[in-house]
Amino acid sequence: MACGTASATATVEGLVTTALKDAAAARPCQVEENARGNHELARRLGTVVDIHLDEGLAVRRLILN
């Protein structure tokens, strides 16, 4: 997953991009694990996707306010 948040020079826009990239990276893993029958891991990866999308949305709201 992306790690753009570790930079002292990270921008707010960069944080949103990083959150969306992380969500995009976790989603195929979730689908793959579900197909393998590993439903618990797939469920947890779904939570990871949701968290990253929520973070991206929250940071975006900060930009707009």
C-alpha positions in Angstrom: 0.0 0.0 0.0 1.1 3.6 -0.6 3.0 5.3 2.2 2.7 9.0 1.3 1.7 10.0 4.8 5.1 9.5 6.2 6.6 12.6 4.5 7.0 15.8 6.5 6.1 17.6 3.2 2.9 15.6 2.5 0.1 17.8 1.2 -3.6 17.4 2.0 -4.3 16.5 -1.6 -1.5 13.9 -1.4 -3.1 12.4 1.7 -6.4 12.0 -0.1 -4.6 10.4 -3.1 -2.8 8.0 -0.7 -6.0 7.0 1.0 -7.7 6.2 -2.3 -4.6 4.3 -3.5 -4.6 2.2 -0.3 -8.3 1.4 -0.7 -7.7 0.5 -4.3 -4.9 -1.8 -3.4 -6.9 -3.6 -0.6 -10.0 -4.2 -2.7 -8.5 -6.8 -5.1 -7.0 -8.6 -2.2 -10.4 -8.7 -0.5 -12.0 -10.2 -3.7 -9.2 -12.8 -4.0 -9.4 -13.9 -0.4 -13.2 -14.2 -0.6 -12.8 -16.4 -3.8 -10.4 -18.6 -1.9 -13.0 -19.1 0.8 -11.1 -17.1 3.4 -14.1 -15.1 4.3 -12.8 -13.8 7.7 -9.8 -12.2 6.0 -12.0 -10.9 3.2 -14.2 -9.2 5.8 -11.3 -7.6 7.5 -9.9 -6.4 4.2 -13.3 -4.9 3.5 -13.0 -2.9 6.7 -9.6 -1.7 5.6 -11.1 -0.5 2.3 -13.8 1.3 4.2 -11.4 3.0 6.6 -9.2 4.3 3.8 -12.2 5.6 1.9 -13.5 7.3 5.1 -10.1 8.9 5.7 -10.0 10.2 2.1 -13.5 11.6 2.4 -12.7 13.2 5.8 -9.5 14.9 4.5 -11.3 16.0 1.4 -14.0 17.6 3.6 -11.3 19.5 5.5 -10.0 20.8 2.2 -13.5 22.1 1.3 -14.1 23.8 4.6 
